[in-house]
């Protein structure tokens, strides 16, 4: 029993959350875009720090390479001059610098790789945010139209006067034609009085005409002329 109640409550909460999410969808979308913008800004700061460290390491590496080249040139001269002890000290310094050069070279390579990967990620993220912002404009228009349509539907649905006016219009449009009704009544009366039969027979020339016609008027006027 309690498990069933818990399930029903969970389902009701899920439906309420879904309805709330749908109602505030545009507001939620705006907030998510703001959060994405903030994350992108933080990532830019991280990238800037990486680039600065990479450049610093590269400067250190360039300095070491320059020191090694300088010491090697001096060591060669010392060896030519027979200063073996001095040349050996220089060689030891060169060896130490070469070890440091190797470590800094690896560091520069790692930093360069991280910078390249992060640049690519930021570029993709930035393009996605731009697409979201462009879609946001369309989403606002669609949401405004949807809310306006719902408002109209509610207004029309609750407008009793409008429904009554539509019913009256249908009633008026479906009324019988008064003129046609009068003609039908005349036909009925004629049938009952046998007038129709007399008129048809007179029109065929059997007996005197019961009604004046255009032909009879022309015949009469022609005779007088």
PyMOL commands that set and color helices and strands:
alter all, ss='L'
color gray80, all
select helices_A, chain A and resi 2-23+25-80+84-158+160-173+178-193+195-203+214-224
alter helices_A, ss='H'
color red, helices_A
deselect
rebuild
show_as cartoon
